Each structure stands twice: as C-alpha cells, then as structure tokens.
Amino acid sequence: MGIDRGIDMTAALLPEPAWPLVLLALIQIVDGILSLRPVSFVAKCWEDVGWPRSLWWVMSPIKFAAAAGLLAGIWIPYLGAVTCIALVLYFIVAISMHIRARDFGRNLFLNASGMLLLCTATLIFCFLV
C-alpha cells in the first residue's frame, strides 16, 4: 500500500563488512586490560567523573563482554548490531558524566567522543549501509 522508493530501510542481520567489528572488539579488549588494574590515566578519568571506586571492578567485565558480543555478532544474527547500540549508549552516558563533572578535557573530547564516533560509524557502516 505504501510508496516503494527503492530504498531498503532494514538493518542487516550480520555485519557486512565484519572487519570494523573485529577492530572495535580489539579496542574493547585493550581497554578492558587497561581497566583491570586501572592505569593512571584511566583511574584519573574515573575519579574526575566521580565513578565510585567500589564499582571500578565492573568496567573490565563490561568491556570484555562488549568485545565478545562484537565478535560473536559476526555469526549470530543481530548480536553485533545490538552490541554496537549498547556501546553507543555507553559512550553517551560517559559523555554525560564528563559534562556533569565539568570535565571538558582530553577524556571528553578525544576519548569518549572519539569512541562514540567510532561505535556509531561501525554501527552504520556494518549494519545500515
């Protein structure tokens, strides 16, 4: 009944290409390793935004789970897209925490914003284009 304009507005089941998911997963693994016993710049970032020290331990499992979801999403329909969406939301929250804490330095403009851009680009490039 609708007008067909020849534009496919559906998301892909599996990523095409898959290499951006692999790259993003590797970044998440490295970030998870840096967060196990937070290196100084990671610890300072968490302190600057007021992330409670009692919750620091959850960051590595979250990052490793994201990496696992991205990699498994190469073969499991929708999982890669859902994981990319979760990472986009994660970095939106991270950016809001930096803004709330008035932390307008490198951690906001380079790290959190850069990762938001990378996760969004991966989602669009692998699943929507």
C-alpha positions as CSV (number, residue, x, y, z in Angstrom):
1,M,0.0,0.0,0.0
2,G,2.9,2.4,0.7
3,I,5.1,4.0,-1.9
4,D,8.1,2.0,-2.8
5,R,11.0,4.3,-3.5
6,G,13.6,1.6,-3.8
7,I,15.3,2.4,-0.5
8,D,15.9,-0.6,1.8
9,M,15.5,0.7,5.4
10,T,16.1,-2.6,7.1
11,A,19.2,-3.4,9.2
12,A,21.4,-6.2,8.2
13,L,21.2,-9.4,10.2
14,L,25.0,-9.9,10.1
15,P,27.7,-7.3,9.6
16,E,29.0,-6.6,6.1
17,P,31.9,-6.0,6.3
18,A,32.9,-7.6,9.5
19,W,36.4,-6.1,10.0
20,P,35.1,-3.0,11.7
21,L,33.5,-5.2,14.4
22,V,36.8,-7.0,14.9
23,L,38.7,-3.7,15.2
24,L,36.2,-2.4,17.7
25,A,36.4,-5.6,19.7
26,L,40.2,-5.4,19.8
27,I,39.9,-1.8,21.1
28,Q,37.4,-3.0,23.8
29,I,39.8,-5.8,24.8
30,V,42.8,-3.4,25.2
31,D,40.5,-1.0,27.1
32,G,39.4,-3.9,29.3
33,I,43.0,-4.9,30.0
34,L,43.9,-1.2,30.8
35,S,41.0,-1.2,33.2
36,L,41.8,-4.4,35.1
37,R,44.2,-2.6,37.4
38,P,43.5,0.8,36.0
39,V,46.5,2.6,34.6
40,S,46.9,6.1,35.8
41,F,45.1,7.9,33.1
42,V,42.1,5.5,33.3
43,A,41.9,5.9,37.1
44,K,42.2,9.7,36.8
45,C,39.3,9.7,34.3
46,W,37.1,7.7,36.6
47,E,38.0,9.9,39.6
48,D,37.3,13.1,37.6
49,V,33.8,12.0,36.6
50,G,33.1,10.7,40.1
51,W,32.8,7.0,39.2
52,P,32.8,5.2,42.6
53,R,35.9,3.3,43.3
54,S,33.8,0.4,44.6
55,L,32.5,0.0,41.1
56,W,35.8,0.1,39.2
57,W,35.9,-3.6,39.0
58,V,32.9,-3.9,36.8
59,M,34.4,-1.9,33.9
60,S,36.7,-4.7,32.6
61,P,34.0,-7.3,32.5
62,I,31.7,-4.8,30.7
63,K,34.4,-4.1,28.1
64,F,35.3,-7.8,27.7
65,A,31.6,-8.6,27.3
66,A,31.3,-5.9,24.6
67,A,34.2,-7.4,22.8
68,A,32.7,-10.9,23.0
69,G,29.3,-9.6,21.7
70,L,31.0,-7.9,18.8
71,L,33.0,-10.9,17.8
72,A,30.1,-13.4,18.3
73,G,27.9,-10.9,16.3
74,I,29.9,-11.8,13.2
75,W,28.0,-15.1,13.2
76,I,24.9,-14.6,15.4
77,P,22.2,-12.5,13.8
78,Y,21.6,-9.1,15.3
79,L,24.1,-9.6,18.2
80,G,26.7,-7.3,16.6
81,A,24.2,-4.6,15.9
82,V,22.8,-4.8,19.5
83,T,26.3,-4.7,20.9
84,C,27.2,-1.6,18.8
85,I,24.0,0.1,20.0
86,A,24.9,-0.8,23.6
87,L,28.3,0.8,23.1
88,V,26.8,3.9,21.6
89,L,24.6,4.2,24.7
90,Y,27.6,3.5,27.0
91,F,29.5,6.4,25.5
92,I,26.6,8.7,25.5
93,V,26.4,8.1,29.3
94,A,30.2,8.5,29.6
95,I,30.0,11.9,27.8
96,S,27.1,13.0,30.0
97,M,29.2,12.0,33.1
98,H,32.1,14.2,31.8
99,I,29.7,17.1,31.1
100,R,28.1,16.7,34.6
101,A,31.5,16.7,36.2
102,R,32.6,19.7,34.1
103,D,35.5,17.6,32.8
104,F,36.0,19.3,29.4
105,G,39.5,18.0,28.7
106,R,41.0,15.2,26.7
107,N,38.9,12.5,28.3
108,L,35.7,14.0,27.0
109,F,36.8,15.4,23.6
110,L,39.2,12.8,22.5
111,N,38.4,9.6,24.3
112,A,34.7,9.5,25.0
113,S,33.6,11.5,21.9
114,G,36.1,9.6,19.7
115,M,34.8,6.3,20.9
116,L,31.2,7.4,20.4
117,L,32.0,8.4,16.8
118,L,33.8,5.1,16.2
119,C,31.0,3.0,17.6
120,T,28.3,4.9,15.7
121,A,30.3,4.7,12.5
122,T,30.8,0.9,13.0
123,L,27.0,0.5,13.5
124,I,26.2,2.5,10.4
125,F,28.9,1.1,8.2
126,C,28.4,-2.6,9.1
127,F,24.6,-2.8,9.6
128,L,22.8,0.1,7.9
129,V,24.7,0.9,4.7
